[in-house]
């Protein structure tokens, strides 16, 4: 059942007491704490096993005073806020003097965003009179697959009160399903706006609003959430493979007695409740006897289903998850980014087994 006003008010009280609360956003579920409480924020790092130099994103209400967090809100930031907030866009700005190092990973920049999920919006409007900030990285162990349902959070950390989380707000499956687009605005004089992490909001949408091209990240870019080479990974090794090689590869691995699961794009699959839910409702055995999960060919529907499917497949305990390489087009940029990071630590596994 979706969290109602009483549950949201109780979550606000817990946050103001320094407790951790899992909240739904349109992207993924977040592990939330009062961003002005260093001890509460430190509890996020402890619960997740997150490196202390890996900065967090502060979530704010639409009318919050950003000057509490950022020393300047340049016109380009104001353009992006007007176009995309509330929504899945994080802006990296120069941090204000009072912001604690625990939030920023010791950097002179800070990430802020205004989520569009109605429960997150309601919570942020109540929290400290709508002027507070909530640090809320994905509610999962560091580096693992992000949660897109409340049950994913409970699977990760246990029931509220039995582990580090005091409450979990139920908000249904996340609408977007992958993390926010991140834009660096701290080096406008030298670099202009820089894309640090792709997401549902595309480069084309951003450039249309800004009237200029986005630069790509360089070695001097600020550290941001989800920017490590290995991230978003199931425990089961994962490999990306082109469609034309998929069937033969699965057959070869089956002959070598490897248990293989595959994630393939199917034009017949559309956005359905089944693709958002727990379990493996859209799977079938193909002609080689290998378990296959069918994914929608629409990138937004694919993104919404992706993490739930990876989590479900990870529970099988197979030797390998083979993922059909999605199209390398702008609409799939965020998905490809997540899959490449998910596969990073499994590099070479498929090649060794096929040798």
N, C-alpha and C positions, 0 to 999 in steps of 0.2 A: 504494500500500500504506500502510495506517495506520501511523503512527510507533510503534515499539516502545520498550521500556525503554532500549535502548542509545542510540537517537536522542534520546529525552527527556533522558537523562543528559548527552549531548553538548551539547544545547541549553542546559541549565543551566550547564555549564562556560563556554559562549560568553557567556551573559548575565553571569556573574560576572566575565568578562574585559572587560566593557564593550561587547560586540558587540550588534548588532541581530538578532533572531530573529523570524520570522513564526510565529504560533501560532494554532491554531483555538480559537474559543470557540463557545458555542451560538448567539451572535448573528451575528458576522462574524469574519473573520480579523483578528488584531491585529498591529501592528508593535511588538514588545516590546523593552523595555530595563529594566535595573535602575533602579528609581525612586529609589534612594538614590545614584545616580551621575549628577551633573549633566551631565557631558560625554556620557555615553551617551544621556541624555534629550534633550540638545541635538541629537544626531545624528538622533533621530526627526524633530524639527522641520525639520532640513536636508533629510532624505530626502523628506519629504512636501511641502515648501514650505509648511509650516503657520505662520501668524502666531504670533509669540512670546507674545502675550497671550491665546491660545486655550488654556485649561487642558486637562490630560490627566486620565484616570481611572486610578487605581491599582488593580490587580487583586491580590487577596490570597487565601490559603488559608482554609478554613473556620475553622480554629483560630488564625489569626494574631492577634497583639495589636494591636487597632486604635488603642490609645493612642499607638503610634508615629506615627500619621498624623493623628489627630484629638484635640483637646484634651478632648473630652467625647463620650460615647456616650449620648445621652438615652434615656429609656425608650421613646419612640416609635421610635427607631432600632432598639432591641433587639427590639421587636415585629415590625418589618418584616424584620429579619435572621432571626428565628425562623421566620417564615412563608415567606420567598421566597429565602433563600440556602441553598445555591448556586443561582443563577439570574440572569435578565436584569433585575436591578434595581440601579441606582446610587444611592447616598445621598450627598448633599452635606452635609458636616459642617464645623464650625469646625476649621481646620488646627492641628496641633501646632506648637510653636515651631521644631522642627528641620527642618521640611519646606522644601525649597528652592523659591524663587520660580519656577524653570523649570517645575516641575510645575503650579503653581497659576495661572500667568499673572499673578503678582503680587497675587492676591487673598488674603483671609484665610480662604478656604474651600477644601475639597478634596473630590474625588469618589472614592469607593471602592466596589468591588463584588467579589463572589466568583462567578466563572463556574462553570457546571455541566458544561462539556464535560469528559469524562474525561481527555483529554490535558492540557488546561489545569490540571485538578485535580492530576494526577500531577506536572506540572512545578512547580506552586506548592508542593506538599508537599516537593519536593526542594530547591527554591531557598532558600538560606540557612536550611536546617533548617525550612522551613515558616513562617518569620517574616519573610521578605522581601516586598517589594512590586514588582510589575512594571507599569510604565506601558505601555499597549498601545492606542493609538488604532487605527482601522481602517487596514489595510495597503494604502493607496492614496494617490495624489496628492491633496492637499488639495482638498476640494469635489467630488471625483468620486464615481462609484458605488462603494460599498464592496464588498470581495471576500468571496465566500461559498464559494470553493474555493481550494485551494492553487495551482491553475493560474492563477486570477485574480491572485494575488500575483506569480507569476512573469511574467505578462503585463505587470504594472504596473512591476516593478522589475528584471526580468531574473533569470537563474538565480542561486542562491546563490553568492557569491564573485565574481560578475561585476559586482555593483553594491553598494549599501549594505547588503544583507542577508547575514548569514553563513550562515543556515540557514532552511529552511522546513519546519515540521512538518506532515506530511500527516495530516489528521483527517477527511477526507470532507467532503461538503457540510454547511454549518451548518444546524442543526435549526430555529432560529428565523428567521434570515434578515434581520432588521432589528435595529438597535441597541437597547440596553437602555432601559427606562423610567428617567427621572431624577427624583428627588424631592429638593427643597431642605428641609433641616431646620435651617438656620442662623438662622431668624427665627421660631422657634416662639412666642415671647412676643407677637409682633405680627401675624404672618401665619398661623401654624400650618404644617402641611406643605403644600408648594407643588409642583404638577406643572410641571416644566420641559421634559420631553420625553416624549411618550407612546411606548409600546412594546407588547410582547406582554402584559405584565402590565397589566391594565386598571385604569382609575380605580375601577370597581366593586369589583374584588378588593382594591385597596388600602384603599378606604374601609370595606369590610367588616372588615378586620383592625384598622384604626385606630379605628373607631367614630366617625369624624367626616368631614366633607367636605374634599376637597383644594381649596386655593385655586389660582387660575391665576397664571401668571407676570406680574410687573409690571416697570416700568422699573428697579427697584432689585434685581431678582433677580441672583444671581451669574451670570457668564458660564459656560457649560458647552459641552461637545462637541456639535456638531450643531445649535446654536441660531441660526446665521446664516440670514437669509432665503433665500439661495441655497446649496444644499448637495445632495449625493447626485446630482449631475447628469451625464448622459451628455454627450458633446461634440455629438451631434446635438440640435438644438432639440426640445423636448418640450412638448406642450400637453395639458391635460386637457379632456375633452369629454363631455357627457351622451350616453347611449346613443342616444336618439332622433334626435340630430343626426349620429351617426357615419357612417352609410352615405352620406347625401347630401354630407356634407363631404368624405369620401374621393373620391367621384365628381367633385366640383367641382375638387378639387386635381389629380386625375388628368387632367382635361380641360385644366388649366393646365400640364401636363407636369411636375408635381412628383412626385418619388418619395416615397411615404408608406408608413410602416409603422404598424400599429395593434396595440394591446394590449387585448384585449377579454375580458370575463368570460363564461365558458361553463359553464353548470350541468352539462354532460356531462363536464367535465374534472375528474378527481380527482387526489389526490396520487399521483404516479408518479415512478419513477427518472428518466424522461425530462425531467420538469420541473426536476429538480435538476441535470441534466448540462449539459455544454457543448453548444453548437450550437443548432439551431432545430428540434427534433424535432416540436413540436406546432403547427407553422404550416400555413396553407393559403392558397390564393388564393380570395378571395370573388368574387361575381358581377361586381364592378366591376373585377376584376383587380388589386386592391390586396392587398399581403402582410399577412396577419393572424396574430397570435400569440394563441392561446387560453389563458386563465388560469383557474385553479380559482375556484369561487364561495365556497369556504370561506376565510375570512380568514387562518387560520394557514398553509394550503397556499399561498395567494397570496403571503404575506409570504416564505415560504421560497424561492419561485421568482423573486421580483421582481428582485433585483439581477442574478442570472444572466441573466435574459431581457433586461434593459436593456443589459447588457454585450454580449450576443450581437447585439442589434439595432443597437447603436452601431457594430459592425464592418462593417455593410452599407454605410455611407456614404450613407444616404438624406438627403432634405431635411428630413424631419420624422418624429417619432414621436408618434402620436396615442394617448392613453391614455384608455380609457373611465373616467369618473368612478366610483370605487367608492361603495358606499352610505355615507351620512354618519351612520353609527351608531357606538356605542361600540366594537364589535368591530373596526372598521376605522380607528380613530383614528390608530394608529401608522402605518399604510400611507398614509392621506391626508396625514399630516404629511410623510412622506418625498417623496411625489409632488408636493405643493405646493412644497416647497423645490427639488425637481429641475426644476420648471417655471418657477421665479421669473425666471431670467435670460432665458427665452424669451418673456416676456410681450409680447403684441402681434404676434408673428410670424404666427400663424394668421390673425388679423384682417386683417393687411396682404395676405396672399396670397388671402384670400377677397374682398377689396374689388374 
